Amino acid sequence: MTTKKRTYNDVCGLAHAMELVGERWAILVLRELAFGPKRFTDLRSGLPSASPNVLSLRLRELEMAGVIARRKLAPPAGSWVYELTEWGQELEPTMRELGRWAARSPHFPDHGNFSPDAMAMSMETMFQADSAAGVKAIYDLAMGEDHFRIEVLAGRIDVSREPAPDADAVIETTPEAWVGLIYEDRNLDAAENAGDIRIAGDRDSVEALIGMFALPEPVELVEPEGAPT
């Protein structure tokens, strides 16, 4: 069964962009692939609210559009994985800026799923270069089975989905606990005592890392003129 894809009948580039990645779950599939290839089951884990049928449809559409590609891993793995094409990778800065823009919403949700890859992209997006001045460190951030190598150097941050055997500190936590630490001023000692985070290595460098992120100020909600009181 084939589904007729929505069209805006508009030759604007933005309209065509929405035709390519504007369907439900499409942009989040790209977010989940931003740090490297994933199997279908991995994508399901990162997007638990997406039904398998809808996720399969989005993957097929994105592949046909040339935004992602599917390939088979070499033995002994032999699994099929999805990954961004070179053209698809060009969307990564746009996704980060769109996330930054949405973070200023006065209606930003305060609960829901937050995958490890979403956390990694959020860190790249909300990184404050001034807070990292003079810091040179490598971290292994482990969230479940996902390991992210975080390198901070010369006021820049680089995040990749891979272990960091050369890390100055290894951090084991969850996306939710990490959000509380880097965005909600949760006390690190309290998080450790609660078992929400474990640190091996240079604890001072982890405290420095926690202070390198900040959410933008939300916009002020303006009531429409003539709105009922």
N, C-alpha and C positions, 0 to 999 in steps of 0.2 A: 504494500500500500504506500503510495506517495502522497505527500502533503504539499499543496501549492504554497509556495513561500510568499509572505506578505511583501508588497511593494508600495512605496509611497508615490510612485509615478512622478518623481521629482528628480531632476538631474543634478541637484546640489550634492557635493561630496559628503556633507554631513548626513543627508538623507540616505545615501548609499551605505555609509558607515553603519547606520542603524539597521539597514537591511542585512548587513553582513554579521553584525555582532549584537544587535538589539533585541533578539528574541530572549525569552526567559531562560536564565541560567547560562547563556552563551558567554557573557563577559566574565562570569565567575569560573567557568571552565578555563578560560585564558589565564585568570589569576592563579588557578591551581597548577597550571603548566609553566608559569613564569620562571620557576627556579629549576626546571628540568622535566624530563619525561615522566609519565605515570601510566600505570596500568589502569584498566577500567575500574577494578576494585579499589585502587587507591583514590581515584576520582570520586567514587561513591562514598568513600570514607570522609573525604573533605567536603562533600556536598550531600549530607545525609537526608536532606529534605527533598532532593530531586529524585523523582521516580526513575527506575532503570530505563523504562521506555523513553521518557523524555530526554534523559541524559544521552542515550544512544542516538536519538534523533538530532540533538544539538551537535554531537560529535560528527555525525555524518554530514550535516550541513556545513560545519566549519571546515571539514576536510575537503568537501566539494568546492568551497569558496577559496581554498588555498591558504587558509589562515593556520591550520594545523595539519600535521601529517601523521600517519600511522606506520610503524615499522616493527619488525620482529627482532628481539634481542638475540645475540649470538649464544650458542650453547655454553654452559649447561642451562642457562635461564630459559631461553626459548619462548619468553612471553612476548605478547604484543603490547606495545606502548604507544601512547599519543604524545606528541611534542609540538611546540610552536615551530612554524617555518621561519625562515629568516625574515620574511615580510611580517609574519605574526609577531615576532619579537619587537618590531618597531612600535607596537602598541603599548609596550610596558611603561614608558614615561607618561603616556596619556592616562593609563589606568591609575598610576600613582597620583597624578594631578587631579583626576576626577575624585579619587578617594579623599584627597586633602580638601577639595571643594565641599564634598558632602559632609565631612567632619564638622563643618561650621553650621550645619542645619540645626535649627532649634528643636526639631523633631527627631534627632538622631536616636535610634533604638538603644536601650540599655540592657538588653538581654537577647540571647539567640546563639546560634552556632558561630564559632570562630576557629577556623582551621589553622594548623601550623603555618601553612603557606600564606594565609591571610595575615597572620601575625608578622611573618617575615617581610611581606610587602609593606605593612604598616610601619615597621621599623625603618625601612628605607625612606618612606614618605615623610615621617615625622622626626627624622634625625635633625638635631640642632648642631651645626658645625662648630659654633662658638663654644659649646659645652665640651667639645672633644679636643680643644686646643691642647697640644702637648701630650696627648694620649697616644700610645703605641701599644696595641694589644690584640691578641687573637683569642676568640672564644669559641667553644663548642656548645651550642645551645641545643639541648636534647628535649624534644617534646614528643613523648611516646617513642615510636620507632623512627621518627624524623629527626635528623641531625642537621643543624645549620652552622656553617662556618662563618663567623662574623669577624671581619678584620677592620680595625679602626686605626687609621694612619693619616697624619697630616690633615686632620679635620675632615676626613672623608670616611664613609662606611661602605663596606662591600659585603653583601650577604649572598651565600650560595648554599644549595641544599646538598651537603656532603659533610662527613665527619671532619674534625680538625685535630689530628693526632699531635699537632704542634701547638695546641692551645695553651695559653697562660692560665685559663680557668675553664672548667667544665661546669655547665649549669643544667640541671635536670628540673624541669617544671612543666606546667601546662600553659596553653595560651591564655586561659582565664586568669591564672595566678600571675603570669607575666604582665598582663594588662594592668592588674592592680598595682604592681610595683612600678612600672614605668609611666603610667598615666594617672593613677589615682592616689599616689603618695602613700601606698601601703608600706608599713615598716618591714624592712628586710628581716630583722630578728624575729618578728612575729610570724612572718611567712615561713621561716626556717623551723621555728618551734612547732608550727602547725603541720609540718611535713609537706608544705606546698612547693617548696623549692629545696634543692640540695646543691651545694657548691663544693667543688674540689679544685684546689689550686689557689690562685691569687684572689682572695675575697675583696681586697681593696679595689682591684680593677673591675670587679663586678659592680661594686657600689658606684664606681665612676660611670660604667656603662648605663646603669639604671637612670642616671641623671642626664643622659644625652637625648632624651625624647620629650616632646611636648605637643599636645593637641592645640590646634588654632582656636582662637576665641570664637564662640558661636555668634551668629548674627542675631540682632535683636528682632524679635517677632513684632511686626507692625500689623495692627488690626486694620482690615479694610474700612474705608470710610463708609459710614452708614450701617456698620455691623451692629446687630442687636446687642444690648448690654444686659 
